[in-house]
Amino acid sequence: MNALVDTFVGILVVLAVFALVALPSLVGLARERRVDRQLRAAAGARQDTGRPPRPQAFRTTTVTVHS
């Protein structure tokens, strides 16, 4: 009976360590999905205004003078 309890406690410890290791990545994944939903909603709201998107009239570049 003691070996059964030891095995059960060992399994619980392994699962707890796995949860501690996996938790940060799962939280990051949830945050990334939330940001993606917000960006899609903002892009959809921008397209629903009825105005055509502004075309870029100019392009910015960096000019470096070489001697």
Secondary structure as GFF3:
##gff-version 3
##sequence-region A 1 67
A	DSSP	alpha_helix	2	47	.	.	.	ID=ss1
###
